[in-house]
Amino acid sequence: MTPMLIDRRKDGTTVLILIGRLDAETCTDLEPHLDAALAEKPKVIAFDLKRVEYISSAGVRLILKARNYMARLGRRVVAANASPQVKRVFAAVQNLAVDQLFDNDADLDAYLALLQADDSAAEPER
């Protein structure tokens, strides 16, 4: 089983639900799925880390790859539901891997709703 589920939302957000260990072995399996998700050029990539047990430098590299790609498009990468261990890893790399780290789904959804409201306000009326 691939340790990632993908939820493509109508609002243009792609949620990548990561499962288990993010290490060199699993990241090799995950990278083609991430590349496919990035190729769709979503408005936001959101990593759900609720089920992540461990993250190595390979896992951080995978998330950084998404962030760098999305930054070139002027878009964001966010994450939610990180365990204390995973939060420590992000703190060690000074949150370079994501633009924002949320504590839970509710905070992430509120942010995404605000982001969508900003997008609709910027669209010209017809």
Buried (B, 14 or more C-beta within 10 A) or exposed (E): EEBBBBEEBEEBBBBBBBBEBBBEEBBEEBBEBBEEBBEEEBBBBBBBBBBBEBBBBBBBBBBBBBBEBBEEEEBBBBBBBBBEEBBEBBEEEEBEBBBBBBEEBEBBBEBBEEBBEEEEEEEEEE
